[in-house]
Amino acid sequence: MATKQKWVIFGDNEYAITMIFETLYAIHKKSLEISIVINRKFTPQHPWNEDLHHIAMVNEEDFKADRPVFAFLAGMSPDSRQFLWKRFDKDRDNIVLPSLIHPSVVLPHHITIEEGVRIEPNVTIAPYVSVGKAALINRGAIIGHHTTIGDFVNINPGAIINGMCHIGAHTTIGAGTIINDGVVIGSHCVIGSGSLVTKNIPDHTIAYGSPAKVINTHS
């Protein structure tokens, strides 16, 4: 009998976990060769040292098994996903951080998608787009041509990012936001839901409105 693959979903967000199930089912249908373990102990509320302890101990036998573990980082903030990424990156002999792309996603030629990316249903991506590692593109988003999405970015449902934009690492784009052609949004930014972004946004800022304006900065 063939050895089953082990799929491990790390997260405590019901919506994100449901979306991963939906995508895995859409890809594999009724395949019985995949077992899934949901681990809900990694919450942002836990101190990082507790998280590290849990990562080291929970499902320890799975990580020591003679088969790769396919790990998904579900429903966590960009910073939390980066923390877990660094932990798992030390054990690449046993742990794989695959991208998970729903079959309904429109993917053209000439795009680059790094490891650990999750793209939800009904997303449309134009040619010559680059998506950084562990980025999350939620359902119904549209990404225009020649756009760069940085590492650990969150793009929320229904956001429209037009052509030739750049979204910096660890940035969150709110639901229903529209970003005009050629706009550069820095790293570690938060763009409020429903905003219309017409100008560049510097690093470490919070902006919202139509047109979007910077309302605060953060470290």
C-alpha positions in Angstrom: 0.0 0.0 0.0 1.3 3.4 -0.9 2.3 5.7 2.0 -0.2 8.5 2.5 0.9 12.1 2.3 0.4 14.1 5.5 -1.3 17.4 5.1 -1.1 19.7 8.1 -3.1 22.9 8.4 -1.8 25.3 11.0 -4.3 28.0 12.0 -7.3 28.9 14.2 -9.4 30.7 11.6 -12.5 28.8 10.6 -12.9 30.6 7.3 -9.3 30.0 6.2 -9.5 26.3 7.3 -12.7 25.9 5.3 -11.2 27.5 2.2 -8.2 25.1 2.4 -10.6 22.1 2.6 -12.6 23.5 -0.3 -9.5 23.9 -2.5 -8.1 20.5 -1.6 -11.4 18.8 -2.4 -11.7 20.7 -5.7 -8.2 19.5 -6.6 -8.3 15.9 -5.3 -12.1 15.2 -5.5 -12.6 11.8 -3.7 -9.0 10.9 -3.4 -8.4 8.9 -0.2 -4.6 9.0 -0.3 -4.4 12.3 1.6 -5.0 12.6 5.4 -5.4 16.1 6.9 -4.6 17.2 10.4 -5.9 20.5 11.7 -3.9 22.0 14.4 -5.6 25.0 16.0 -3.1 25.8 18.8 -1.1 28.4 16.9 -3.0 31.6 17.7 -1.6 35.1 17.5 -2.7 35.6 21.2 -0.1 33.1 22.4 3.4 34.4 23.2 5.9 33.5 20.6 7.9 31.2 23.0 4.7 29.2 23.6 4.1 29.0 19.8 7.6 27.7 19.4 7.1 25.0 22.1 3.8 23.9 20.3 5.5 23.8 17.0 8.3 21.6 18.4 6.0 19.2 20.2 2.5 18.9 18.5 2.5 16.2 15.8 6.2 15.6 16.6 5.9 12.0 15.2 4.5 13.3 11.9 7.6 15.5 11.5 9.9 12.6 12.2 8.1 10.2 9.9 9.8 8.9 6.7 7.6 11.0 4.5 7.2 14.7 3.8 4.7 16.8 5.7 2.9 19.3 3.5 2.2 22.3 5.8 -0.3 25.1 5.2 -0.3 28.3 7.2 -4.0 29.2 7.5 -5.7 32.4 8.5 -2.8 34.1 10.3 -1.4 37.6 10.1 1.6 38.2 7.8 3.9 38.5 10.8 2.7 35.2 12.3 3.0 33.4 8.9 6.6 34.6 8.6 7.4 33.4 12.1 6.1 29.9 11.3 7.8 30.0 8.0 11.2 30.6 9.6 10.5 27.6 12.0 9.6 25.2 9.2 12.3 26.4 6.9 14.8 24.8 9.2 13.4 21.3 8.5 13.1 21.3 4.7 14.1 17.6 4.5 10.8 16.7 6.1 8.5 19.7 5.6 7.1 21.0 2.3 5.4 24.4 2.2 3.4 24.1 -1.1 1.3 26.7 -2.8 -2.4 26.0 -2.9 -4.4 27.4 -5.8 -8.1 26.8 -6.3 -8.9 25.3 -9.8 -11.3 28.2 -10.5 -8.4 30.7 -10.4 -7.6 32.3 -13.8 -3.8 31.9 -14.3 -2.2 33.0 -17.5 1.3 32.2 -18.8 4.3 34.2 -17.6 3.6 34.5 -13.9 5.8 33.6 -10.9 4.3 32.1 -7.7 6.6 31.4 -4.8 6.2 28.7 -2.1 3.4 28.7 0.5 1.1 31.0 -1.5 -2.7 30.5 -1.1 -5.0 31.7 -3.9 -8.8 31.3 -3.2 -11.6 30.7 -5.6 -12.5 33.1 -8.5 -9.3 35.1 -8.4 -8.1 36.5 -11.7 -4.4 37.1 -12.3 -3.1 38.8 -15.5 0.2 38.0 -17.2 3.6 38.9 -15.9 2.6 39.0 -12.2 4.9 37.9 -9.4 3.5 36.6 -6.1 5.9 36.4 -3.1 6.2 33.5 -0.6 3.3 32.8 1.7 1.1 35.5 0.2 -2.6 35.1 0.6 -5.0 36.3 -2.2 -8.6 36.0 -1.1 -11.6 35.0 -3.2 -12.7 37.3 -6.0 -9.6 39.5 -6.1 -8.2 40.8 -9.4 -4.5 41.3 -10.0 -3.4 43.3 -13.0 -0.5 42.8 -15.4 3.1 43.3 -14.4 2.2 43.6 -10.7 4.4 42.5 -7.9 3.0 41.1 -4.7 5.5 40.8 -1.9 6.2 38.1 0.6 3.5 37.5 3.3 1.0 39.9 1.8 -2.7 39.6 2.5 -5.1 40.6 -0.3 -8.6 40.5 1.0 -11.8 39.5 -0.9 -12.8 41.5 -3.9 -9.7 43.8 -4.0 -8.7 45.1 -7.4 -5.0 45.8 -8.0 -4.5 47.2 -11.4 -1.5 46.9 -13.7 2.1 47.7 -12.9 1.6 48.0 -9.2 3.9 47.0 -6.4 2.7 45.7 -3.0 5.4 45.5 -0.4 6.0 42.6 2.0 3.8 42.1 5.0 1.1 44.5 3.7 -2.6 44.0 4.0 -5.0 45.2 1.3 -8.6 45.5 2.6 -11.6 44.0 1.0 -13.0 45.8 -2.0 -10.1 48.1 -2.3 -9.1 49.5 -5.7 -5.5 50.3 -6.4 -4.9 52.4 -9.6 -2.4 51.6 -12.3 1.3 52.0 -11.3 0.8 52.6 -7.6 3.5 51.5 -5.2 2.4 50.5 -1.7 5.2 50.0 0.8 6.0 47.2 3.2 4.1 46.6 6.5 1.2 48.8 5.4 -2.6 48.4 6.0 -5.0 49.7 3.5 -8.6 50.0 4.8 -11.5 48.2 3.2 -13.2 49.9 0.3 -10.4 52.4 -0.3 -9.4 53.9 -3.7 -5.6 54.2 -3.8 -4.5 56.7 -6.4 -1.0 57.6 -5.0 2.0 55.8 -3.6 1.8 54.8 0.1 5.1 54.8 2.1 6.3 51.9 4.3 4.7 51.3 7.8 1.6 53.3 7.2 -2.1 52.9 7.6 -4.3 54.5 4.9 -7.9 54.4 3.9 -10.6 56.4 2.1 -11.5 57.5 -1.4 -9.0 58.7 -2.3 -6.9 56.9 0.3 -4.9 59.1 2.7 -2.3 58.1 5.3 -3.9 58.4 8.7 -1.2 56.8 10.9 2.2 55.2 11.0 3.4 52.2 12.9 6.7 50.4 13.6 
